[in-house]
Amino acid sequence: MIPDAVAAIIAAAIRDHATNTPEEQGRRAVRELRDAGWTIAAPDVIAAALRAA
């Protein structure tokens, strides 16, 4: 399940950049999530970090 805060940021990125391609909207959403303090990582990066802990 996507937390409400994340869903709101993604929805705003899509709404505010409706004429962009889906890839551009996705990149915008990731930038805005990072700016809001979220960490975006690939599953293999997360798994490696957990194994190292």
Buried (B, 14 or more C-beta within 10 A) or exposed (E): EEEEEBEEBBEEBBEEBEEBEEEEBBBBBBEBBEEEEEEEEEEEEEEEEEEEE
